[in-house]
Amino acid sequence: METNKPISILIADDHQMVIDGLCSMLQTEQEYLVTGRANNGQDAFDMIVAKPDHYKILLTDISMPLLTGTELCKMIKSQFPHIQVLILSMYNNAQAIKEAIMAEADGYILKNSGKEELLTALYRITNEGTYFSQDIVPVIYNQYQKQKIQDEALSQLSPREKEVLKLIVSENTSEEIAEKLFISKKTVDNHRQHLLEKCNCKSTVGLVKFAIKTGLE
């Protein structure tokens, strides 16, 4: 009876000590076999292109030269969707995590995680699809809540208010907005005040950030 082959892993990280540490943790695990190592995203991508059926899991850092981990992840998931991508990073901020999710990463754990969590993550993405560290779940939830609030605020804006907001983002003054929309400056100022209240912003800069985050700009 033929035994199951170990799952082939490619590790991409610009710190050799990290690669060596991961290899050391996995060398006693019969289920997994590190068959590739790369010190930047471009080398990792080239290795996969050369042997696309050779790797089943890509374990990658986010911050790397030539290609970042999220850029690498996007390319891999687009061209080689059979490869599961687990991101191992020191960053637990909302932006990094959001980028990883948008890149369709199958998992995300922090570099201060131990061997047990690494093995759990590998098992989950191999058998169940995804794994995100418990340490970053609150970050994901908070980001979701912020986005939900912003989406609700955007839905409350009238078509005219959205027009005014777009013109504000384009750095138009109240006088210029009034002229372009054929309304009075006082009406523009009223719309601006309503926008500040509805978008929960304190200044024009806040309105610009709101428009960018909600994709209105």
Secondary structure, 3 states (H helix, E strand, C coil): CCCCCCEEEEEECCCHHHHHHHHHHHCCCCCEEEEEEECCHHHHHHHHHHCCCCCCEEEECCCCCCCCHHHHHHHHHHHCCCCEEEEEECCCCHHHHHHHHHCCCCEEEECCCCHHHHHHHHHHHHHCCCEECCCCHHHHHHHHHHHHHHHHHHHCCCHHHHHHHHHHHCCCCHHHHHHHHCCCHHHHHHHHHHHHHHCCCCCHHHHHHHHHHCCCC
